[in-house]
Amino acid sequence: MAELVIFDCDGILVDTEQITNRILAELVTEVGLPMTTADSMARYMGRSMTAVVSLIEAELGRTLPATFVDAYDERCFAAFDAEVAPMPGAFEAIDAVELLGIHTCVASSGSHAKMRRTLGATGLLERFDGRIFSASEVAQGKPAPDLFLHAAAHMGTHPQACVVVEDSPAGVLAAVSGGMRAIGLPGPVGAAALTAAGAEIIESLDRLVAAIGEPRRGHFRGR
């Protein structure tokens, strides 16, 4: 039985992938690299902004404007306020996992400011108070395992007792390389890419508990 479920944020708890990748594609197109939302998802989804900027600059062959990340954050935050919603079944999945007696946390490539905005707007922020981890806290973001290992260490859990719920190949690779079990929720990238990265697939969050195992007695509401 798992002792800790680590939830990715975007595309798992909050429905933001279309929003963020649409805006990223618009900005990348504006700086001279034509891109669609689908292109952005295929190239950058699940990665930290530091990694994304490095990839874009490599493709462009030059440095991005100093205002690029601030412009991205500004546009995203405005869109979150108008469009963001919890993923279907997110609250129920958290409740069901905690009913197993399993701890929960969030670990995302996004910044703490971004997660406060998206989780806060959807009513999920208070569910993870003190248990939210960002790639900004570690040396390397996904697909390196640093973020998930960092979260597990802070939660006092051995990696082999962790289950990571992800929607990106980069996130799945990070979990697997960290010695953790990866459960993939197919989104824009599809199930095949998640399976290839090493994930077990569930079609919706209401299947998460069945994938993890049988219920234990007790009800855990957070550390």
Residue pairs with C-beta under 8 A, 6 or more apart in sequence:
1 100
1 102
1 212
1 213
1 214
1 216
2 102
2 161
2 162
2 163
2 181
2 212
2 213
3 102
3 103
3 157
3 158
3 161
3 162
4 102
4 103
4 104
4 105
4 152
4 155
4 157
4 161
4 162
4 163
5 97
5 102
5 103
5 104
5 105
5 162
5 163
5 164
5 165
5 208
5 212
6 104
6 105
6 106
6 107
6 148
6 151
6 152
6 162
6 163
6 164
6 165
6 175
6 180
7 13
7 94
7 104
7 105
7 106
7 107
7 165
8 46
8 106
8 107
8 108
8 164
8 165
8 166
8 167
8 168
8 171
9 16
9 106
9 107
9 108
9 110
9 115
9 118
9 119
10 16
10 17
10 20
10 108
10 109
10 110
10 118
10 167
11 17
11 45
11 87
11 167
11 168
11 185
11 187
11 188
12 87
12 90
12 165
12 166
12 167
12 185
12 205
13 86
13 87
13 90
13 106
13 119
13 122
13 124
14 84
14 85
14 86
14 87
14 90
14 118
14 119
14 122
14 124
15 84
15 85
15 86
15 87
16 80
16 84
16 118
17 41
17 45
17 167
17 187
17 188
18 37
18 188
19 76
19 79
19 80
19 83
19 84
20 76
21 37
21 40
21 41
21 44
21 45
21 188
22 37
22 40
23 72
23 75
23 76
23 79
24 35
24 40
24 44
24 52
24 72
25 35
25 36
25 37
25 39
25 40
26 75
27 68
27 71
27 72
27 75
28 35
28 40
28 56
29 35
31 56
31 60
31 64
31 65
31 68
32 60
33 56
33 59
33 60
38 188
41 188
41 189
42 189
43 55
44 51
44 52
44 55
45 167
45 168
45 170
45 188
45 189
46 109
46 142
46 143
46 166
46 167
46 168
46 169
46 170
46 171
47 55
47 109
47 141
47 142
47 143
47 168
47 170
48 109
48 135
48 136
48 141
48 142
49 69
49 72
49 109
49 110
49 111
50 135
50 141
51 109
51 141
53 64
53 68
53 69
56 64
57 63
57 64
73 111
73 113
73 114
76 114
77 114
77 117
80 117
80 118
80 121
81 117
81 121
84 117
84 118
84 121
84 122
85 122
86 122
86 123
86 124
87 205
88 204
88 205
89 204
89 205
89 206
90 122
90 124
90 205
91 123
91 124
91 127
92 205
92 206
93 205
93 206
93 208
93 209
94 104
94 124
94 127
96 206
96 208
96 209
97 104
97 208
97 209
97 212
98 104
98 219
98 220
98 221
98 222
99 209
99 215
99 219
99 220
100 209
100 212
100 213
100 215
100 216
100 220
101 216
101 217
101 218
101 219
101 220
102 212
102 216
102 220
103 131
103 155
103 157
103 220
103 222
103 223
104 127
104 128
104 131
104 222
105 128
105 131
105 132
105 133
105 151
105 154
105 155
106 115
106 119
106 128
106 131
106 132
106 133
107 132
107 133
107 134
107 147
107 148
107 150
107 151
107 164
108 114
108 115
108 132
108 133
108 134
108 135
108 147
109 134
109 135
109 141
109 142
109 147
109 170
109 171
110 118
110 134
110 135
111 134
111 136
112 132
112 134
112 136
115 125
115 132
115 134
116 125
119 125
119 127
119 128
119 132
127 222
128 222
129 222
130 223
131 155
131 222
131 223
133 147
133 150
133 151
133 154
134 147
135 141
135 142
135 146
135 147
137 147
137 150
138 144
138 146
138 147
138 150
139 146
140 146
141 147
142 168
142 170
142 171
142 173
142 174
143 169
143 170
143 171
143 173
143 174
143 177
144 174
144 177
145 174
145 175
145 177
145 178
145 179
145 180
146 174
147 174
148 159
148 162
148 164
148 174
148 175
148 178
148 180
149 159
149 178
152 158
152 159
152 162
152 178
152 180
155 223
159 178
159 179
159 180
160 179
160 180
162 175
162 178
162 180
162 181
163 180
163 181
163 182
163 183
163 212
164 171
164 172
164 174
164 175
164 180
164 181
164 182
164 183
165 183
165 185
165 208
166 172
166 174
166 175
166 182
166 183
166 184
166 185
166 194
166 199
167 184
167 185
167 186
167 187
167 189
167 194
168 189
168 194
169 189
169 193
169 194
169 196
169 197
170 197
171 182
172 182
172 184
172 194
172 197
172 198
172 199
173 197
173 198
175 181
175 182
175 198
175 199
176 182
176 197
176 198
176 199
181 200
182 197
182 198
182 199
182 200
183 199
183 200
183 201
183 202
183 208
183 211
183 212
184 191
184 194
184 195
184 197
184 199
184 200
184 201
184 202
185 201
185 202
185 203
185 204
185 205
186 194
186 201
186 203
191 201
194 201
195 201
200 211
202 208
202 211
209 215
